[in-house]
Amino acid sequence: MYTPSHFAESRVDELHRVITQHPLGALVHQGPQGLDANHIPFLLDAAPAPHGTLLAHVARANALWQEVTDGAPVLVIFRAASAYISPNWYPSKPETHRHVPTWNYQAVHVHGTLHIRHDEPFLRGVVARLTRDHERQSGQPRPWKMTDAPRDYVQQMLGAIVGIEVRVARMEGKWKLGQNREARDREGAAAGLERLGETLTAEAMRGAKGTAT
């Protein structure tokens, strides 16, 4: 990933935060027909340090687990804040007109090896933890849990999935949030986003440390 130094984010806790808050990742692997991608909600396990492990599951009907050999290298892409930035939001625009549109975003690239898991304790654990986390985040007054469904139905569903584990070797973070702009232009763009309801990107921009004054 092309990442100028002023956009680079290497803090493991920040990269983990984005993965946890935006768990739908694009798992990219080399298949028999070339590059392929699957969009999967992941669970982050912080062990082993420093990068941790990504846990998930796919349908048994998904050819992914048969096409990729155990231990094959993969890339998982996560994205958080993302929005179009208009030059009209920069207070300095009328002074020079030397601005063009851009797109601000936060992205995390996770590099690791893929491992297939068929053992039921692993599958039950991943499904239970994913359900617990997402039910809580969705604000359910009475969170759904696996025991809400009949035992035989849960057993049938577990038989229809395959577990996957991505052992993380390294992570790259890119926070492209206008850090190279003047402070007044960063604020002008953040305010413009807020007027459109793009509060996530606006907040991320205000939290990023700029390299220009």
C-alpha positions as CSV (number, residue, x, y, z in Angstrom):
1,M,0.0,0.0,0.0
2,Y,1.4,3.4,-1.0
3,T,1.7,5.3,2.3
4,P,3.5,8.7,2.5
5,S,5.1,9.1,5.9
6,H,2.6,11.8,7.0
7,F,-0.3,9.3,6.4
8,A,1.3,6.3,8.1
9,E,-0.2,4.8,11.2
10,S,1.8,2.1,13.0
11,R,0.4,2.1,16.5
12,V,-0.8,-1.4,17.1
13,D,-3.6,-0.3,19.5
14,E,-4.9,2.1,16.9
15,L,-4.9,-0.6,14.2
16,H,-6.6,-3.0,16.5
17,R,-9.2,-0.4,17.4
18,V,-10.2,0.0,13.7
19,I,-10.4,-3.7,13.2
20,T,-12.5,-4.2,16.3
21,Q,-14.9,-1.3,15.4
22,H,-15.0,-2.1,11.7
23,P,-14.7,-5.9,11.6
24,L,-15.9,-6.6,8.0
25,G,-12.7,-7.4,6.2
26,A,-11.9,-8.3,2.6
27,L,-9.8,-11.5,2.7
28,V,-7.6,-11.6,-0.5
29,H,-6.0,-14.8,-1.6
30,Q,-4.4,-16.4,-4.7
31,G,-6.9,-18.9,-6.1
32,P,-6.8,-21.2,-9.1
33,Q,-8.3,-18.5,-11.3
34,G,-6.1,-15.7,-9.9
35,L,-6.7,-13.2,-7.1
36,D,-10.0,-13.7,-5.2
37,A,-11.6,-11.9,-2.3
38,N,-14.2,-12.8,0.4
39,H,-15.9,-10.2,2.6
40,I,-16.0,-11.6,6.1
41,P,-16.7,-10.3,9.6
42,F,-13.6,-11.0,11.7
43,L,-12.9,-11.4,15.4
44,L,-9.6,-10.0,16.7
45,D,-7.7,-12.0,19.3
46,A,-4.8,-9.9,20.6
47,A,-2.7,-13.0,21.1
48,P,0.0,-13.7,20.2
49,A,1.6,-10.3,20.7
50,P,2.3,-7.9,19.1
51,H,-0.1,-8.3,16.2
52,G,-2.6,-11.0,17.2
53,T,-4.8,-13.3,15.2
54,L,-7.9,-12.9,13.1
55,L,-10.7,-15.4,13.6
56,A,-13.8,-16.0,11.4
57,H,-15.8,-18.6,9.6
58,V,-17.1,-19.1,6.0
59,A,-19.8,-21.3,4.5
60,R,-18.7,-24.9,3.9
61,A,-20.0,-24.3,0.4
62,N,-17.4,-21.5,-0.1
63,A,-14.5,-22.9,-2.1
64,L,-12.0,-20.7,-0.2
65,W,-11.1,-23.4,2.3
66,Q,-10.5,-25.9,-0.4
67,E,-8.6,-23.6,-2.8
68,V,-6.1,-22.3,-0.3
69,T,-3.5,-24.5,1.2
70,D,-3.0,-24.4,5.0
71,G,-0.4,-21.7,5.8
72,A,-0.8,-19.8,2.5
73,P,-0.1,-16.0,2.6
74,V,-3.2,-13.8,2.6
75,L,-4.1,-10.1,2.9
76,V,-7.1,-8.8,4.9
77,I,-8.2,-5.2,4.2
78,F,-10.3,-3.2,6.7
79,R,-11.6,0.3,6.1
80,A,-13.0,2.8,8.7
81,A,-13.7,6.5,8.0
82,S,-14.1,7.3,4.3
83,A,-15.5,10.4,2.5
84,Y,-15.0,12.7,-0.5
85,I,-13.4,16.0,0.1
86,S,-14.4,19.0,-2.0
87,P,-11.9,21.9,-2.6
88,N,-14.7,24.3,-1.9
89,W,-14.4,23.5,1.8
90,Y,-10.9,24.9,2.1
91,P,-10.8,28.5,3.3
92,S,-7.5,29.0,1.4
93,K,-9.1,28.1,-2.0
94,P,-10.2,31.6,-3.0
95,E,-6.6,32.8,-2.3
96,T,-4.7,30.5,-4.7
97,H,-7.3,28.1,-6.3
98,R,-4.4,25.5,-6.2
99,H,-6.5,22.7,-4.8
100,V,-8.2,19.6,-6.3
101,P,-10.8,17.1,-4.9
102,T,-9.5,14.2,-2.9
103,W,-10.8,11.3,-0.8
104,N,-10.0,10.8,2.8
105,Y,-10.0,7.4,4.5
106,Q,-8.6,5.1,7.1
107,A,-7.4,1.7,6.0
108,V,-5.6,-1.3,7.7
109,H,-3.9,-4.0,5.7
110,V,-3.2,-7.2,7.6
111,H,-0.7,-9.7,6.2
112,G,-0.6,-13.2,7.5
113,T,-1.1,-16.9,6.9
114,L,-4.4,-18.6,6.6
115,H,-5.2,-21.7,8.6
116,I,-8.4,-23.8,8.2
117,R,-10.2,-25.1,11.4
118,H,-12.8,-27.8,11.5
119,D,-12.9,-28.5,15.2
120,E,-16.2,-27.8,16.8
121,P,-15.0,-26.1,20.0
122,F,-13.2,-23.5,17.7
123,L,-16.4,-23.0,15.6
124,R,-18.6,-22.6,18.7
125,G,-16.3,-20.2,20.3
126,V,-15.9,-18.0,17.2
127,V,-19.7,-17.9,16.6
128,A,-20.5,-17.2,20.2
129,R,-17.9,-14.3,20.5
130,L,-18.9,-12.8,17.1
131,T,-22.6,-12.9,18.1
132,R,-21.9,-11.4,21.6
133,D,-19.8,-8.6,20.2
134,H,-22.2,-7.6,17.3
135,E,-25.4,-8.0,19.4
136,R,-23.9,-5.6,21.9
137,Q,-22.7,-3.1,19.3
138,S,-26.1,-3.1,17.7
139,G,-27.7,-2.1,21.0
140,Q,-30.1,-5.0,21.3
141,P,-32.1,-4.7,24.5
142,R,-32.1,-8.5,24.8
143,P,-29.1,-9.8,22.9
144,W,-29.5,-12.9,20.9
145,K,-27.4,-15.9,22.0
146,M,-26.8,-19.3,20.6
147,T,-29.0,-21.0,23.2
148,D,-32.0,-19.0,21.9
149,A,-32.1,-21.4,18.9
150,P,-32.9,-25.2,19.2
151,R,-29.8,-27.3,19.9
152,D,-30.3,-29.5,16.8
153,Y,-30.6,-26.4,14.6
154,V,-27.4,-24.9,16.0
155,Q,-25.6,-28.2,15.5
156,Q,-26.8,-28.2,11.9
157,M,-25.6,-24.6,11.3
158,L,-22.2,-25.4,12.8
159,G,-21.9,-28.3,10.4
160,A,-22.4,-25.9,7.5
161,I,-19.4,-23.6,8.3
162,V,-15.7,-23.9,8.3
163,G,-13.4,-21.9,10.7
164,I,-10.5,-19.8,9.5
165,E,-7.6,-18.3,11.4
166,V,-5.3,-15.6,10.1
167,R,-2.0,-15.6,12.0
168,V,-0.9,-12.0,11.6
169,A,2.7,-11.3,10.5
170,R,2.5,-7.6,10.0
171,M,0.0,-4.7,9.7
172,E,0.0,-1.5,7.7
173,G,-2.2,1.5,8.5
174,K,-3.0,4.5,6.4
175,W,-4.8,7.4,7.9
176,K,-5.3,9.8,4.9
177,L,-7.0,12.6,6.8
178,G,-5.6,15.8,5.4
179,Q,-2.6,15.9,7.7
180,N,-0.6,17.6,4.9
181,R,-3.1,20.5,4.8
182,E,-3.2,23.8,6.7
183,A,-5.0,23.6,10.0
184,R,-7.8,25.9,8.7
185,D,-8.3,23.8,5.6
186,R,-8.5,20.6,7.7
187,E,-11.1,22.2,9.9
188,G,-13.0,23.6,6.9
189,A,-13.2,20.1,5.3
190,A,-14.2,18.5,8.6
191,A,-17.0,21.1,9.0
192,G,-18.1,20.4,5.4
193,L,-18.3,16.7,6.1
194,E,-20.3,17.3,9.3
195,R,-22.9,19.3,7.3
196,L,-23.4,16.2,5.1
197,G,-23.6,13.9,8.2
198,E,-20.2,12.4,7.6
199,T,-19.3,12.7,11.3
200,L,-17.0,9.6,11.5
201,T,-14.6,11.0,8.9
202,A,-14.9,14.5,10.4
203,E,-14.0,13.3,13.9
204,A,-11.1,11.2,12.5
205,M,-9.7,14.3,10.7
206,R,-9.9,16.4,13.8
207,G,-8.1,13.7,15.8
208,A,-5.2,13.4,13.3
209,K,-2.1,15.3,13.9
210,G,-1.2,17.6,11.0
211,T,2.2,18.2,9.4
212,A,1.3,21.6,8.0
213,T,0.2,24.7,9.9
